[in-house]
C-alpha cells in the first residue's frame, strides 16, 4: 500500500500546483487570456498527470499491489469530482471546446486558443509525469519507468468497433454534460464524475475509454501497435462524431451551422385567448333590459 499512498500524495501535489497556477494567472492576466489560455493549460495539466498516474496503478496495481478494480474506480470517481470542483470552468477537452463553438458560446479565435492551451497542458502533464516516474520512488514507478518506452496500443478491438466505442462514450458524456449544465454544482459534479467512472469501467477494456482527443494523444499516440491515422480515426473522429450527435439530439439543431430545428417542433409557450366578436346590424338598438327586469319609461314632455 506504500505505492498507493505515494500516488495519492502525487495527486494532491498536482492539484495544489495547478490551483496555485490558476490563482497566479487570475491575478496577472486579463480575464480573456485567463479563460482561453491559463485556465485550460492548468486544467489539462491536472487531468493528464492524474490520468497517467491512475493508468499506471490500473496496469500494475492488481498484480503488484494486491488491490483490485474497485480501488481504481473509487480513485477515478474522486479525482474527477475534484477536477470538476477545481477546474474553474475549464473543459480540458477539445470536444467540449468545439461544442461551445457550435453553440455560439465561444468565437473561433477563443476556441483555437483553448485547443492550443489544451495541447500545451497535456504535453506538459505527460513530461511532468515521466519525470516523476524517473525518480522511481516506489516499485510501481520503477516498473513503469522500464516499460513506458515500450507501451502498446490501447486499442484491443477492430478499428470500426473502437471508433464506435469512443463515439458512444463521447455521445453519452456530452448528453450528461448538456443536461446538467444548468444544475447546481452539488448535483452536476458527482453526476459527471459518475458518468466518467461508468464509461471507463464499461469501455476501458476496448479502447481505454478516453473520449478526450488531447488526453488520448498524450497517453497512447506514441505507443506501438497502430498507425497515427488509426489513432486519429478512433480518438479524434470518434469522440467528435459522438459530440456532434449528442448536440443534435439535445438541441435539435446546430446553432453555428443552421437555425432551423430539425428534430423538434417549436410551440409557443403562450396561448392567445379567443375573443367572440358580435356584429350588430344598423338600426338595431342594444338591449338594456336584463332578463326579468323592466325598462325605464321615456320622460314626458
Secondary structure, DSSP 4 states (H G I P E B T S, - for coil): -HHHHHHHHHHHHHHHHHHHHHHHHHHHS-HHHIIIIIHHHHHHHHHHHHHHHHHHHHHHHHHHT---HHHHHHHHHHHHHHHHHHSTT----HHHHHHHHHTTSS-HHHHHHHHHHHHHHHHHHHHHHHHHHHT--SHHHHHHHHHGGG-B-S--S-HHHHHHHHHHHHHHHHHHHHHHTTS-HHHHHHHHHHHHHHHHHHHHHHH-----HHHHHHHHTTSBTS-HHHHHIIIIIHHHHHHHHHHHHHHSS-TTT--S-SSS----SSPPPP----PPPTTPPPP-PPTT--PPPPPP-
